[in-house]
């Protein structure tokens, strides 16, 4: 994985993945609790949020 931090508006999938990884590293999210579906769900929620924000930002830019 790259050492660069992905910006959510340009790379929503990468930013979501990095955020989940950092939550695991910080001990805020444990891959040992339950199955992987919890971590996948959290990733999907971040990704969806970042993608929606990206589309909103692009729409706002087109109007201006």
C-alpha positions in Angstrom: 0.0 0.0 0.0 1.2 3.5 -0.8 2.3 5.8 2.0 0.2 8.6 0.4 -3.1 9.5 2.1 -6.0 9.2 -0.4 -8.3 12.2 -0.6 -11.9 11.1 -0.3 -13.1 13.3 -3.1 -10.7 11.9 -5.7 -10.3 8.3 -4.4 -13.3 7.3 -2.3 -12.5 3.6 -2.3 -8.9 4.0 -1.3 -9.7 6.6 1.3 -12.4 4.3 2.9 -9.9 1.4 2.9 -7.2 3.5 4.5 -9.7 4.8 7.2 -10.7 1.2 8.1 -7.0 0.2 8.3 -6.2 3.2 10.6 -9.2 2.3 12.8 -7.8 -1.2 13.2 -4.3 0.1 13.9 -5.7 2.5 16.6 -7.6 -0.3 18.2 -10.9 1.2 17.5 -12.0 -1.6 15.2 -11.0 -5.2 15.8 -10.8 -7.8 13.0 -11.1 -10.4 15.8 -14.6 -9.5 16.9 -17.1 -11.4 14.9 -16.7 -12.2 11.2 -15.5 -9.9 8.4 -19.0 -8.7 7.6 -18.7 -5.9 10.2 -15.5 -4.6 8.8 -16.9 -4.8 5.2 -20.0 -3.0 6.3 -18.0 -0.2 7.8 -15.8 0.1 4.7 -18.9 0.2 2.5 -20.5 2.9 4.6 -17.3 5.1 4.4 -17.0 4.4 0.7 -20.7 5.3 0.0 -20.4 8.5 2.1 -17.2 9.6 0.2 -18.7 8.7 -3.2 -21.9 10.7 -2.4 -19.8 13.6 -1.2 -17.8 13.4 -4.4 -20.9 13.5 -6.6 -22.3 16.4 -4.5 -19.0 18.3 -4.9 -19.0 17.6 -8.7 -22.6 18.8 -9.0 -21.9 22.0 -7.1 -18.8 22.7 -9.3 -20.9 22.2 -12.5 -23.5 24.8 -11.3 -20.9 27.4 -10.4 
